[in-house]
Amino acid sequence: MSALSPAPAAEPAPALPTGEQWTIGHGPFEVTVVEVGGGLRTMTRDGVDVVAGYAADEACRSGRGQQLMPWPNRIRDGRYTADGVEHQLPVTEVPLHNASHGLVRWALWELVDHADDRVTVGYRLHPQPGWDHFLDLRTTYLLDDSGLVVTTAARNVGPTTAPFGYGAHPYLAIGETLLPDVELRIPAASWVEVDERLLPVADRPVEGEPYDFRIAHRVGDVRLDTAYTDVERDADGLWRATVRAADRAATLWADASFGWLQVFTAIAADRKDAVGIAVEPMSCPADAFNSGAGVVLLEPGAEWTGTWGITPG
C-alpha cells in the first residue's frame, strides 16, 4: 500500500439491542448498565450471576432490570384524571388493555458520569400523548463492599404539578435450583388482591394466606405475581426481601421511599431464559394514578429520590 493511500475504513461496531453498555466494578462485583431504558443488564460476584440478566446481543425481555417511570405496573385502560382533566395514555399491554410500566424503559438514556465503581445515567421525559409534564430523571448505580446501591432522582422541571411513581424490575438469580426449592422472605403484612386484568381490588392481610413469607420458607407450589404492602422495616428504616437458592442468595433492600414491592415467579417456574425471581421495589401500586395510593405530586422545581440495592449472600 502506498504511503499516500487512505487506510481502510474500520468496520462499525455491531449495533446492540440495548445500545451502549457501561460496566463498573468493585472487589468481586461487576455490573453492566445499558443505554436503552438506563437499566441493569447484569450483576455478578466472582463471575456468578447475582441477577438473572441477559446477553449484550439480546433484547431485554420480561422487564429484566428495567426502570419504570413515571409509574410502575399498570394503569387501567391508560386513563387517569389530573387537575380535573382526563388523560389517555397509549395502551401498551394490549391483552389486558392497560398502560404498562411507564414511559422510559425503551427510551435512550444518556451517560452523565462514569467511574470505576459507579455510573450515572439520565433522561429528560418530555410531554407526549397522555403525559403533559417535564421530568429530569437521574439514576446512579454504585458498587461498594455490600454490593449494589441504586439511587434515582426525579425533578420536575416543567410549569405544572406532575404525578409520579417509580419502580425497578430486577430478577434475583437462582441458578439451577428449581422454584419449589427456593426459599423466600418477603417482609410485608399485606398482599394486593387483583382482578383478571391484574389491577388492584383490595389489600388483604397475609396472615393465614399462602402469600405469607414474613418468615422465610420454601416456595413449594405457590406461584406469585403479587404486590405487597404494609412492609416491615428493620431498625435502620430499610425493608429487606431475600431469595435463597441452593448455591447463592441475594437480598433486595429499599428505603422509606418504597412502600410496596412486587414478587414475580413465572420465569423461574417455566425455567425461561436466565432464571430468576423478580423482586421489584415500588413507590406506589398498580393503577395509582387513579387511586392516588403512594403517588407523589411533584410541584414545579420539586424532586423525589429513592434508594434500593442488592446485597448477595
Sequence and secondary structure as in RCSB ss.txt:
>XXXX:A:sequence
MSALSPAPAAEPAPALPTGEQWTIGHGPFEVTVVEVGGGLRTMTRDGVDVVAGYAADEACRSGRGQQLMPWPNRI
RDGRYTADGVEHQLPVTEVPLHNASHGLVRWALWELVDHADDRVTVGYRLHPQPGWDHFLDLRTTYLLDDSGLVV
TTAARNVGPTTAPFGYGAHPYLAIGETLLPDVELRIPAASWVEVDERLLPVADRPVEGEPYDFRIAHRVGDVRLD
TAYTDVERDADGLWRATVRAADRAATLWADASFGWLQVFTAIAADRKDAVGIAVEPMSCPADAFNSGAGVVLLEP
GAEWTGTWGITPG
>XXXX:A:secstr
  TTS           TT  EEEEEETTEEEEEESBTT EEEEEETTEESB    TTS   TTTT EE S  SEE
ETTEEEETTEEEE    BGGGTEEES S TTSB EEEEEETTEEEEEEEE  BTTB   EEEEEEEEEETTEEEE
EEEEEE SSS EEE  EE  EEE TT  GGG EEE  EEEEEEE TTS EEEEEE TTSTT  SS EE TT   E
EEEEEE   TTS EEEEEE SS EEEEEE TT  EEEEE HHHHHT SS EEEEEEESS TTHHHH TT EEE T
T EEEEEEEEEE 
